[in-house]
Amino acid sequence: MYTPEAFMGVWPVLGAAIMACTFFAGDVAARDVEVAYQVSAQGLDLKQPAVAREFYTHLQHAAQIVCTHGMRVDLQTSPDPKGCYERALADAIRSASMPLLTQVYLETHSPREAAAHGIDAPLQVAAK
């Protein structure tokens, strides 16, 4: 059932995802180019584990795009696409600051990796 509480919880994540998937010139050859990919959480109940996993998949896809071809022909790929991808994904997770997204991230990343990217992983989330 649609509730205002669930709807209001989506907007901070939406804003975080859009900003977290914005990368600056350090990761592309042209120093004055910004590559962004918008990921929308509109209409999603991110308090549901399956929905959080799906949203995480969208964040992964966005990070992959901006760290490789940026959906533009005239951009060169990052000299460190893996590092760019990991930073981008971690920035999105950190910005969203949602325990379920952090939990999904920690399924493929260690608590040490999360801490290195500034992701707060509460002990109960990191232990799962």
ChimeraX attribute file (.defattr): number of C-alpha atoms within 10 A of each C-alpha:
attribute: neighborCount
match mode: 1-to-1
recipient: residues
	/A:1	3
	/A:2	8
	/A:3	8
	/A:4	7
	/A:5	9
	/A:6	15
	/A:7	15
	/A:8	12
	/A:9	17
	/A:10	19
	/A:11	16
	/A:12	14
	/A:13	22
	/A:14	19
	/A:15	17
	/A:16	20
	/A:17	27
	/A:18	20
	/A:19	18
	/A:20	26
	/A:21	28
	/A:22	18
	/A:23	20
	/A:24	14
	/A:25	13
	/A:26	14
	/A:27	23
	/A:28	25
	/A:29	13
	/A:30	13
	/A:31	10
	/A:32	9
	/A:33	14
	/A:34	15
	/A:35	19
	/A:36	20
	/A:37	20
	/A:38	16
	/A:39	20
	/A:40	18
	/A:41	23
	/A:42	14
	/A:43	11
	/A:44	17
	/A:45	20
	/A:46	23
	/A:47	15
	/A:48	10
	/A:49	14
	/A:50	12
	/A:51	16
	/A:52	22
	/A:53	17
	/A:54	15
	/A:55	20
	/A:56	20
	/A:57	13
	/A:58	17
	/A:59	25
	/A:60	18
	/A:61	15
	/A:62	25
	/A:63	29
	/A:64	20
	/A:65	20
	/A:66	27
	/A:67	28
	/A:68	21
	/A:69	17
	/A:70	21
	/A:71	13
	/A:72	11
	/A:73	7
	/A:74	9
	/A:75	16
	/A:76	15
	/A:77	16
	/A:78	20
	/A:79	14
	/A:80	12
	/A:81	19
	/A:82	14
	/A:83	13
	/A:84	21
	/A:85	23
	/A:86	18
	/A:87	19
	/A:88	24
	/A:89	24
	/A:90	27
	/A:91	22
	/A:92	27
	/A:93	29
	/A:94	22
	/A:95	20
	/A:96	23
	/A:97	17
	/A:98	18
	/A:99	19
	/A:100	20
	/A:101	22
	/A:102	24
	/A:103	22
	/A:104	19
	/A:105	21
	/A:106	19
	/A:107	11
	/A:108	9
	/A:109	15
	/A:110	12
	/A:111	20
	/A:112	13
	/A:113	14
	/A:114	19
	/A:115	13
	/A:116	12
	/A:117	17
	/A:118	14
	/A:119	21
	/A:120	18
	/A:121	21
	/A:122	12
	/A:123	9
	/A:124	9
	/A:125	15
	/A:126	19
	/A:127	10
	/A:128	9
